[in-house]
């Protein structure tokens, strides 16, 4: 597929014109990657992990440790904070 550029006496050397054609072709074929795409996948994975943890709490398969806020418990992926673990 060729890209038609204004030709003739525009003062652009033919080598530069050819490079511009190649760049335009490559730009048209390059996949569009949005900076938030990876973050969206991570967010979905984290949301699934949180839903799973909440389901296990609801089913009483795990217990919320005494003295730990539910938000902190979820942020720690259902694990105890390092300072409350038994040695």
DAMOBEL-V125611 format. One record per helix or strand of 2 or more residues. SS is the DSSP state (H for helix, E for strand). FROM is the first residue (numbers start at 1). LEN is the number of residues. Records with the same first field share a line. If there is no record, write none. Layout:
SS = FROM-LEN / FROM-LEN
This chain:
H = 14-16 / 37-22 / 70-6 / 82-3
